[in-house]
Amino acid sequence: MRHSPSMLPKWLSIAPDWFRAAVSTPHEQHWVTVDGHRTHYLTWGDPDKPGLLLVHGGRAHARWWSFIAPYFAADYHVSAIDLGGMGDSDYRENYTPDGFAAEIRAVAARTGAGGRPVVAGHSFGGFLSLVAAHAAPAEFSGLVIVDSPIRPPHAQRKRGTQRGTRKVVYESFDAALARFRLMPEQPCANDYILDYIGRHSLKRVEGGWSWKFDGTPFNGEAFTREFWVSLTGRIEALEIPLAVLHGEKSALFTEEVRAHMKPLMAGRGPFVELPDAHHHVMLDQPLAVVAALRTQLANWRTPPRA
């Protein structure tokens, strides 16, 4: 028994009612094959309603949105993707921006009536959502970038071909769960959320338990300095509505990043700071994220007055 998960999850006894209700909301699991690899995603709500696609950050998974997505299920068909090499999606031999974008586009085509969902991406997922929306604007109706720091070209550095993360195997589920950490690290008073997403971050492997994510999803040669520099031009050329949300206390969304990105948004859409939020905004300020997304989606759906 010591090798199995604790019988009663910690989050179940300490989470507030709103959280327990959200993660108990009915949802479905799906897979779609992209370039010979299976991409896993979750859905909530009615497929005949407009679509909303949620994209997690690096080394995360769809369950990071499980307590956010249900708040939109009354008005939207909501999908949350597991990007390749993360969550329950297949690993790949090589990870590229275009490969990740193809996964996002495949799930987008299955989200909402006729496809064309709004896509909201957090951190690394925001970069990839921008790549997808820039490449295929007809397949999306809007983009929300959530604390994805696009740096000025002179501040960009090569990030590709980094050494992969060594996958540690833990003897027991509880030993592995005790090692769960946020990357980058930040304060988060919502222990119930950390326990919930940590439990969904693990899988049984030979010899015990380990993390679901591949150790090398950012090591593809395509993640060059030139790629990161190109993100500024992709925002400038984007042909669909755009909004940016960022945490007031985000360690990644620095003053340099804000000074670069805010002018890019002039005349394009809102640039919204979430009070008292760090980088992982849906973990430390989940209901503020719900409110901000609801407001932006409502603004895009409401026609301007004559």
VMD Tcl script that draws the C-alpha trace (Angstrom):
set ca {
  {0.00 0.00 0.00}
  {2.88 2.39 0.65}
  {3.62 2.41 -3.07}
  {0.12 3.67 -3.95}
  {-1.38 7.18 -3.69}
  {-2.80 8.24 -0.35}
  {-6.36 7.00 -0.04}
  {-7.78 10.49 0.62}
  {-6.24 13.33 -1.40}
  {-5.16 16.25 0.76}
  {-6.95 18.76 -1.45}
  {-10.31 17.09 -0.86}
  {-10.30 17.98 2.83}
  {-8.91 21.52 2.59}
  {-10.24 22.92 -0.71}
  {-13.02 25.53 -0.66}
  {-16.45 24.64 -2.00}
  {-15.95 26.46 -5.30}
  {-12.86 24.40 -6.12}
  {-14.41 21.06 -5.23}
  {-17.46 21.91 -7.30}
  {-15.32 22.95 -10.27}
  {-13.16 19.82 -10.42}
  {-16.29 17.68 -9.98}
  {-17.91 19.20 -13.08}
  {-18.49 16.52 -15.75}
  {-15.93 16.48 -18.54}
  {-14.73 14.14 -21.27}
  {-11.34 12.86 -22.39}
  {-10.31 12.75 -26.05}
  {-7.30 11.98 -28.20}
  {-6.40 13.21 -31.65}
  {-3.46 11.92 -33.69}
  {-1.07 14.61 -34.94}
  {1.93 13.57 -37.05}
  {1.62 10.01 -35.79}
  {1.48 10.94 -32.10}
  {-1.57 10.98 -29.85}
  {-2.51 14.31 -28.30}
  {-4.75 14.13 -25.24}
  {-7.27 16.81 -24.28}
  {-10.23 17.37 -21.96}
  {-13.55 19.03 -22.81}
  {-16.40 20.63 -20.89}
  {-19.74 21.94 -22.11}
  {-21.80 21.80 -25.29}
  {-19.92 21.29 -28.61}
  {-22.56 23.42 -30.37}
  {-21.49 26.52 -28.45}
  {-18.53 28.81 -29.25}
  {-15.14 27.36 -28.44}
  {-12.51 28.20 -25.84}
  {-9.17 26.36 -25.93}
  {-6.87 26.49 -22.89}
  {-3.15 25.76 -23.26}
  {-0.90 25.04 -20.27}
  {2.71 26.07 -19.74}
  {5.96 24.14 -19.85}
  {6.08 20.76 -18.07}
  {2.47 21.27 -16.97}
  {-0.73 19.59 -18.19}
  {-4.41 20.11 -18.95}
  {-5.45 19.70 -15.31}
  {-3.92 23.09 -14.54}
  {-7.12 24.39 -16.11}
  {-9.55 21.87 -14.54}
  {-10.76 24.34 -11.91}
  {-10.93 27.25 -14.40}
  {-12.61 25.62 -17.41}
  {-15.94 24.75 -15.70}
  {-16.64 28.45 -15.13}
  {-16.97 28.85 -18.90}
  {-18.84 25.64 -19.70}
  {-22.30 27.25 -19.56}
  {-21.48 29.53 -22.50}
  {-18.61 27.78 -24.28}
  {-17.37 24.41 -25.40}
  {-14.07 24.37 -23.52}
  {-11.01 22.25 -24.30}
  {-7.76 21.94 -22.35}
  {-4.88 20.32 -24.20}
  {-1.96 18.21 -23.02}
  {0.89 19.40 -25.23}
  {3.20 16.77 -26.67}
  {5.60 15.30 -24.13}
  {3.44 16.50 -21.26}
  {0.39 15.25 -19.39}
  {-1.09 12.18 -21.06}
  {0.03 13.03 -24.61}
  {2.68 11.00 -26.41}
  {6.37 11.83 -26.22}
  {8.11 12.88 -29.44}
  {11.65 12.40 -30.67}
  {11.88 16.10 -31.47}
  {9.87 19.09 -30.26}
  {9.40 22.16 -32.44}
  {7.26 25.30 -32.29}
  {5.45 24.23 -35.46}
  {4.88 20.74 -34.06}
  {3.31 22.10 -30.89}
  {1.27 24.56 -32.98}
  {-0.05 21.67 -35.08}
  {-1.32 20.01 -31.90}
  {-3.06 23.21 -30.82}
  {-4.63 23.60 -34.25}
  {-5.85 20.00 -34.25}
  {-7.62 20.43 -30.92}
  {-8.91 23.87 -31.95}
  {-10.64 22.29 -34.95}
  {-12.52 20.06 -32.51}
  {-13.44 22.82 -30.08}
  {-16.78 24.61 -30.38}
  {-19.26 24.96 -33.19}
  {-17.31 25.06 -36.43}
  {-13.96 25.38 -34.69}
  {-12.38 28.86 -34.50}
  {-12.15 28.99 -30.69}
  {-10.59 31.71 -28.64}
  {-7.27 30.28 -27.46}
  {-5.76 31.25 -24.11}
  {-2.20 30.12 -23.41}
  {-0.19 30.39 -20.21}
  {3.58 30.92 -20.22}
  {5.19 28.54 -22.76}
  {1.66 27.74 -23.94}
  {1.12 31.40 -24.75}
  {4.14 31.44 -27.07}
  {2.91 28.32 -28.85}
  {-0.65 29.64 -29.10}
  {0.77 32.78 -30.72}
  {2.66 30.61 -33.23}
  {-0.54 28.70 -34.06}
  {-2.73 31.80 -34.34}
  {-0.17 33.66 -36.45}
  {0.19 30.70 -38.82}
  {-3.55 30.07 -39.17}
  {-5.62 33.11 -38.15}
  {-8.74 31.72 -39.85}
  {-8.73 28.86 -37.32}
  {-9.04 31.07 -34.22}
  {-11.32 33.94 -33.18}
  {-9.04 35.48 -30.56}
  {-5.86 34.98 -28.53}
  {-5.26 35.63 -24.83}
  {-1.61 35.50 -23.78}
  {-1.28 34.78 -20.05}
  {2.05 35.78 -18.47}
  {4.11 34.78 -21.49}
  {7.10 37.15 -21.41}
  {8.11 38.30 -24.88}
  {11.44 40.05 -24.47}
  {12.87 42.74 -26.73}
  {15.16 41.30 -29.41}
  {18.37 42.54 -27.79}
  {17.47 40.68 -24.58}
  {16.67 37.35 -26.22}
  {19.08 34.51 -25.80}
  {19.41 31.07 -27.29}
  {17.28 28.62 -25.33}
  {17.28 25.57 -27.57}
  {19.46 22.48 -27.23}
  {19.51 22.71 -23.45}
  {20.26 19.63 -21.42}
  {17.10 17.70 -20.57}
  {15.73 17.32 -17.08}
  {16.81 14.06 -15.49}
  {13.75 11.97 -14.67}
  {13.91 10.79 -11.07}
  {12.00 7.63 -10.12}
  {10.52 7.67 -6.62}
  {9.74 4.54 -4.64}
  {6.23 5.67 -3.71}
  {3.57 8.05 -4.98}
  {3.66 10.07 -1.76}
  {7.44 10.44 -1.90}
  {7.16 11.78 -5.44}
  {4.29 14.11 -4.59}
  {6.32 15.58 -1.73}
  {8.91 16.69 -4.31}
  {6.43 18.58 -6.50}
  {7.67 22.13 -7.15}
  {6.61 25.01 -9.36}
  {8.98 26.17 -12.10}
  {9.82 28.97 -11.68}
  {9.34 28.78 -7.94}
  {6.91 31.23 -6.37}
  {4.75 31.61 -3.28}
  {1.32 29.99 -3.49}
  {-0.96 29.90 -0.45}
  {-3.45 27.60 -2.18}
  {-2.07 24.27 -1.02}
  {-5.16 22.47 -2.26}
  {-4.39 23.50 -5.84}
  {-0.76 22.43 -5.57}
  {-1.83 19.06 -4.19}
  {-4.41 18.62 -6.95}
  {-2.13 19.41 -9.89}
  {0.79 17.59 -8.29}
  {-1.23 14.38 -8.09}
  {-2.13 14.68 -11.77}
  {1.54 15.27 -12.67}
  {2.67 11.74 -11.77}
  {2.56 8.35 -13.47}
  {3.59 4.83 -12.50}
  {6.84 3.71 -14.15}
  {9.18 0.77 -13.74}
  {10.54 0.96 -10.22}
  {8.01 3.41 -8.83}
  {6.60 6.81 -9.79}
  {7.86 9.70 -11.91}
  {6.68 12.89 -13.58}
  {4.56 12.69 -16.70}
  {6.49 15.29 -18.66}
  {9.30 14.36 -21.00}
  {12.64 15.66 -19.80}
  {13.42 17.27 -23.17}
  {10.39 19.14 -24.59}
  {12.32 22.39 -25.09}
  {15.50 20.88 -26.50}
  {14.56 20.94 -30.18}
  {16.97 22.73 -32.45}
  {14.05 24.87 -33.66}
  {13.94 26.73 -30.33}
  {16.71 29.08 -31.38}
  {17.34 32.69 -30.48}
  {15.85 33.58 -33.87}
  {12.62 31.87 -32.90}
  {12.29 33.82 -29.65}
  {13.10 37.09 -31.46}
  {10.39 36.29 -34.04}
  {7.63 36.40 -31.42}
  {7.59 40.21 -31.47}
  {6.96 40.24 -35.22}
  {4.27 37.60 -34.88}
  {2.37 39.80 -32.43}
  {2.72 42.80 -34.75}
  {1.41 40.77 -37.71}
  {-1.37 38.95 -35.84}
  {-4.71 39.18 -37.65}
  {-7.08 38.24 -34.81}
  {-8.10 40.00 -31.58}
  {-5.46 39.85 -28.86}
  {-5.34 40.40 -25.10}
  {-2.53 40.05 -22.57}
  {-2.92 39.13 -18.89}
  {0.06 39.11 -16.54}
  {0.77 38.76 -12.85}
  {1.63 41.86 -10.87}
  {4.38 39.96 -9.04}
  {5.47 37.65 -11.85}
  {9.19 36.96 -11.74}
  {9.20 36.48 -15.53}
  {7.06 39.44 -16.55}
  {9.75 41.97 -15.67}
  {9.69 45.73 -16.17}
  {11.76 45.21 -19.32}
  {9.16 42.78 -20.67}
  {6.28 45.12 -19.81}
  {8.02 48.08 -21.43}
  {8.46 46.01 -24.60}
  {5.03 44.37 -24.78}
  {2.72 47.19 -23.73}
  {3.44 49.35 -26.80}
  {2.86 46.29 -29.00}
  {-0.69 46.19 -27.62}
  {-1.47 49.84 -28.34}
  {-4.69 49.91 -30.35}
  {-4.82 46.11 -30.41}
  {-6.33 45.05 -27.11}
  {-6.08 45.16 -23.32}
  {-2.87 44.72 -21.35}
  {-4.16 43.67 -17.93}
  {-2.26 43.25 -14.68}
  {-3.69 40.72 -12.22}
  {-3.19 42.08 -8.68}
  {-1.05 40.08 -6.25}
  {-0.52 37.33 -8.84}
  {2.80 35.66 -9.54}
  {3.74 33.87 -12.78}
  {1.45 30.88 -12.26}
  {-1.58 33.13 -12.12}
  {-4.25 30.42 -12.16}
  {-2.73 28.84 -9.06}
  {-2.46 31.83 -6.75}
  {-5.33 33.96 -8.12}
  {-7.67 31.50 -9.87}
  {-10.92 33.43 -9.53}
  {-9.26 36.65 -10.70}
  {-8.19 34.76 -13.83}
  {-11.78 33.58 -14.33}
  {-13.07 37.14 -13.98}
  {-10.48 38.59 -16.36}
  {-11.10 35.93 -19.01}
  {-14.87 36.26 -18.69}
  {-14.63 40.02 -19.14}
  {-12.44 39.75 -22.22}
  {-14.57 37.06 -23.85}
  {-17.70 39.11 -23.21}
  {-16.09 42.18 -24.77}
  {-15.21 40.24 -27.91}
  {-18.71 38.80 -28.19}
  {-20.47 42.15 -27.70}
  {-20.70 44.17 -30.94}
  {-19.55 47.79 -30.63}
  {-22.20 50.47 -30.44}
  {-22.85 52.47 -33.57}
}
mol new
graphics top color blue
foreach p $ca { graphics top sphere $p radius 0.5 }
foreach p [lrange $ca 0 end-1] q [lrange $ca 1 end] { graphics top cylinder $p $q radius 0.2 }
display resetview
